[in-house]
Amino acid sequence: MPLVADEPPSPLQRLFAVADSGSGVSNVLDPGRWLFINSELTVHLHREPAGEWVGLDAATLLGPDGVGTATSALHDRDGQVATGAQALLVRHR
């Protein structure tokens, strides 16, 4: 889906949009009871992505004091293209 009407996203733009979803798809607590604030996102590119498809393999680790990290392996059709890391702040609703 384009973020800007009538402007198809580039492979790199698609990759960044998916990278921002890592904490959402890998949450380990009930989102109905917990808030997850993604306070920072860093993406390390290994190479330029190719094509329209982006795969995401993400995991979340939470510490005892309400902070954590979601890490993501991001893939295109040729394999892993980047690694993402999101700093998380977790609070009870």
N, C-alpha and C positions, 0 to 999 in steps of 0.2 A: 504494500500500500504506500503510495507516495506521501511524504510528509508535507510537501508543497504541491498544490494542485497543478496538474499538467507538467510536472517536472519529475521524471523517473529518477529514483535514487541510484547513485553509483554503487558498485560493489562495496566500497569502503564505507559509505553512508549506511548501507544495509548492515554491515558488520557491527558498526557502533550502536545501531538501534537494538540489535540482538544482544550485544554485550551488556547493555543497560538492563536486560531482563534476567540476568544470572541469579540475583538474590530472590527474585519472585518465583522462579521455577524450582529453586533448591531450598526453600524455607523448611525449617525443621520444627516449627511451632505453629499452632493453629492461628491463621491470620484473623479469625473472628475474635480472638482473645488477645492478640499481640500486634503491635505496630512495628514495622520495620522501616527505618529511615536509612536510605542509601545516601550517606553523606559525602561520598567521593567515589569516582570510577577512574581506574587507570587501565589502559589497554596497551599491551606490548605487541607490536606487529612483528611477525617473523618474515613475512613477505606480503605483497599486495594480494588481496583476495580477488577471485575470479568468479564470474557468473552471478546468478540471482539467489542461489540457495546458501544459507548459513546454518550450520549445525552448532548446537550448544550442549556442552556437558558441564554441569555446574554442581558445586557442593558448598554448603554453608557450615561454618564452624562458629559456635557461640561460646563466649567466656561466661563466668559466673556473675559478672557485674553489668551485663546489658550491652556489651560491645562484641563485635564479631567481624568475620570476613567471609565474603562469598567469592570463590575463585571459579573461573570458567575457562574451559578449553574451547576455542572457536574454530570451526572447520568450514572449508568450502569443498567443492567436489574433488579436489586434489589432496585433501588432508588438512592437518592443523595449520592454521594461518596466524593465530594470535592467542595470547593469554590475557584474560581480564581479571581484575581484582576490585572488589567493592568493599569499602569500609561500611560497617553497619552499626546503627544504634537501635537497640531493641527495648521497647517499653510495653508494659501491660496496658491494655485499653481501659 
